[in-house]
Amino acid sequence: MLISIVIPVYNSTVLEEVTRHINAVFANRPEEHEIIFIDDFSTSAHVWPTLTRLAEEHQSVRAIQLTRNFGQHAATLCGLKESRGDLVITMDDDLQHSPEEIPRFLSLKDFDIVLAQFKNKQHNLFKRLTSRIKGVFDQIIVNKPKKLHLSSYRMLSRIVVDGMLSINTPHPFIPSLIFHVSQNAAGLEVEHRRRQGARSGYTLWKLFRIFTNLVINNSSLVLRLVGYLGISLAVVSFLIALLTIYKKLMHGIGIQGWASLFATLLLIGGLLLFSVGLMGEYLIRIIETSEAKPTFFVRRRAGFDLHKETARLLVEEKLPSSDHTVA
């Protein structure tokens, strides 16, 4: 059995340690493994030379550099596309996800999806707060099992990986793709370590972009909410109009309050402009999807020539029952 470890990389300074820990885990195990690093166009000049050296020194390592920063989800999708394993494990590049937990993941290989459930997250208050807010929308939109929390430390079966790759989207959201393919999921409680090396590359803007990919690309939730709000305002406006007419006809009370009228017009105008902008955003994303723009572009690779031959021998000699195509 071949296990693929997919690791998106952005300005990581602990790549050697990550590689050493993973190789040590598989040193006494029967499974073969491959480590696929995806450099998401790191700004650090040391990342790609380090990955190139690791690919030269370790037969288990392959590396890919993207042409620009496409984001963690696109980089992960690139790694999934390049993977050849019967099982694929995705993890971060900062050792917050302990490689020593991998054997526990493999013990649950009968599940299509295994998600790490962290006991105590080593994140700052802001990130924990935004994670909780996004978790509410994850539950509504992604349709994940209720008791599971999403995590980038996960194990996927080959069926799920191939199913995800068959879905064409320029704005991928990995959990949505995963649970669209299968609901056969389990959680695995693991420790969450402190981040090693460089600070997280997630800015407030990047978090917002991921959130919009979740609520716009993967659901019609916002569009429906705007529609319901419009219907509610129309009903309220109709009732107020009836009340005003009743007061005028029955009691002779005229319409008063230009300030309230002006505020009402501003509210309605703002909602209309917001609705038009929202419709425009949906149309833009529909156009991008219809154009079938690739999710990522690869600039260069390291370690692939050697590993193609290695993979061919593995398939012929050790994986006679495997039914997936080797890249």
N, C-alpha and C positions, 0 to 999 in steps of 0.2 A: 504494500500500500504506500502511495506517495502522498505526503502532507505538504501543502503549500502554505507558507507564511507570507502574507502581504502586508507591507509596512509603508504607508505614505510618509515622506520625509520633507520637513521644512526647517532648515537651519539647525538641525540636530547636531549636538557635539558628543553624543554617546553611541555612535553607530558601531564602533568596535565592541563596546560592552554588550550591546544588544545582540550582535552576531555571536559573541562568545557564549552568552547565556543560552541562546537558542541551540547552538551546536552541542553544548554540554548536555542539554535536556535529551537530545536524540542520540547521544553517544552510546547509551546502553539500551536503546529501544530497537525493536525490529523494523519499524517503519523507515522508509527513506524520506528525506525532506528537502525542500528548496526554500530559500529566502528571497523574496522579490522586493527590492527597495524601489520606490517611485519618488524621484526627486521632483517635487512640485515647484521647480524653478526657484530654488533657494537663493536668497540674496548673499549668503555666505559663500566666499570663494573656496572654502575648504570642503564643502559637502561632496561635490562630484568627484574630485580627486580621491577622497576617502572611499567613496563607493567603488570607484574603479579599482583601487588597490585591494579592497575586500573581495571583489569579484575575481581578481587574479590570484589571491591567496587561498580562497575557499571555494571548493567545487560546489558547495551548496548555495552560493550567493549569485544572484543576477541583479542588475541595476538598470533603471530606465530614467532618463531625464526628459521632462516635458518642455515644450517650447515657451511656455509662460505659466504663470500661477493660475491654475484652473480650479483650485480648491480641493479640500480633502476628499470630498465625495467623488469628484471626477478622477482624482488620482487613485483612489481605492478601486474604482471601476476599471481603470487601466490595469492595475495589478491583477484583478480578477480575470481580465481578458487574457493576460499573459500566463496565468497559472495553469498547471497541468494536473494538480493533485486530485485525488478522490475526495479529500476533505480540504477546505481552505479556511485558514485562521487569519483574521485581520486584527492588527494591534497598532498602538501608537509607537512613536520613535523615541520616547523619552523615559522608558523603563517604569512609567506609572503602571503599566500592564506587565505583571510579572511573567516572564517566560516559563518559570517553574510551575505555573498552573496548567501548562499545555497538556500534560498527561491526564489531568482531571477532565479537560475538555474532550479528549479522545475517548475517555470511558463512556461518554454520552453520544457516541457516533451513530446510534440508531435514530437520533433526532435529526431532522433537516436543519434546524436552527438551534444554536446554543448561545445564550447571551450571558455575559458576565454581569453579576449583580454585586455591586461594591458595598461592603459593610460601612465604611466611612470614607467618603470622597475627600481627597486632599485638594480641594479647589477653594478659591477665595469666595467671599460672601456674594459678590456680584454674579459670579459664574454659577453658583449654586441656585441663586434666585432665578436667573434667566432659564436655567435648566428645568426648574420646577414649573415655570410658566409654559415652556415648550412642551413639557411632559403632559400637560393638560390637553394641548392640541394634538400631541402624538396619539393619545388615547382615543380622541374623537376621529381623527383623520386617517392615521396609519392602520387602524384596526388590529393593533397588536393585542395579545392576551392581556387581560386586566392586571394580573399580578406581576407582570414582567416589566422591568425598566430597560430602556434602550441603552446600548453601549457600543462603542466602536471596537471593543474587545469581544470578538464573536467567532463562532465556528459555523461554517455553512457546508452543506452537502453539495456534491457536484450538480445534482439536479437543480438546486436553488441557484447556483452560480450561472449555469447555462440558461436558466429561465430569465434571470436578471439581464443577462447580456443580449437576450432576444428583444428586449424592450428598448425602443429608440426614444431617447429624450435628451435635449440639450442642457437641461437643468436637473441632473439626477439627485434624488434624495434616497440614500441607500436603504434606510429602514422601510420606506414605502415600497421599494422594489422587492425587498426580501419578503414582506408579508403579502404582497400581491401574488407571489409564486406559491408560498406555503404557509400554513398556520401550525405546522408540527414543530413546536418550539418548546425549549426548556430553559430554565435559569440555573446559573451556577454561581454560588456565593464565593467571592474571592476578595483578597485584600487589595486596596488601592494605595499604591506607593506615592511618595512625594515626587514631583517632577524633577528630573535630572537635566542639567545643561541649560540651554537657552529658554527664554520665556515663550509662552504660547503665542502662536502667530494669529490667533483669533482676536480681531479688533471688534468694536461695537458694530461697525458697518458690515463686516463679514458675517457676524452673527445675525444681523438683520436680513442679509441676503439669503442665508440658509432658511430663516424663518419664512420669508416670502416664497421660497421654493416649496416649502412644506404646504402653506395654506393656499397658494395659487396654482402651482403645477400639479398638485396631488389631490385637489378637492375643489368643489364649488362652494365651499362653506361661506366665504366672504361675500360671494355674489348672492347667495341665498339670504344672508343676513341683511344685505342692502335692500333686497327685494321685500323682505318682511318689514323692514323699517319704513320703506316707502308706502307700503299698504297701511301700516299702522298710522303714519302721519296723515294719509289721505282720509282714513276713517275719523281721526280726531278733528281734522279740519272740517269735514262734513258736519260733524256733531256741533262744533263751535258755530258754524254758519247757521245751522238750524236754530241754535239757542239765540243767536243774535237777531235773526228774523222774528222769532217768537217774542223776544223782549220788545222789539220795535213795534210790532203789530198789536200786542196785547197790553203793553204797559207804556208805550211811547218812549222807551229808553233808546237813545241814539248810540251810534258807535263812537267810542272815545278811546284816546290813547294812541297817538301817532308813534310813540316810542315802542310800544309793544308790537304794533304793526310792522315797523321797520325791522325790529329784531326777528320777527317771524319770517320776513322776506329774506333776511340774511341767512337764517337757518336753512330755509328751503333751497336758496341758491347755492349754499355751501354743499348741501347734500347732493344736489344735482351735479355740481362740478366734480365732487368726489366719485359719484357713480360713473360719470363719463371717463374720468381718469382710470378707474378700476376696469371698465370695459376695454379701454385702450391697452392696459397692461395685459389683459387676457388675450386680446387680438395679437399683440406683439409676440407673445409666447406661442400662440397657435401658429403664426407665420414662421417663427424659428423652428418649430417642430416639423412643419410641412416642408421646410427647406432641407431637412435631414442633415443639419450641421453636426459634424463630429463633436463629441463631448470633450475630446482632448487631442493634442497632436504630440507625437514623440520626436524629440530632437536627436537623441543618440542612446545607445545601449552599451552595456558592458557585461561580459561573461556569457553571452548567448551562444556563440559558436560551439564552445566546449559542452554546454549543457544540452544542446540539441542531440548530440551524439549520446550523452549520458542518459537522457530521457528515452531515446530509442531503445537502448539496451535494457533499461528498466521495464519498459512496456513488453519487450519481447521475452525477457527472462523471468521477471518477477511479478508482472501484472498481467497474466494471461486472461483474466476475467474482466479486465477494464474495458469499458465500451465507449470511452470518450476519445476524441481525436487529439493527438499530440501536436502542439504548435511547432 
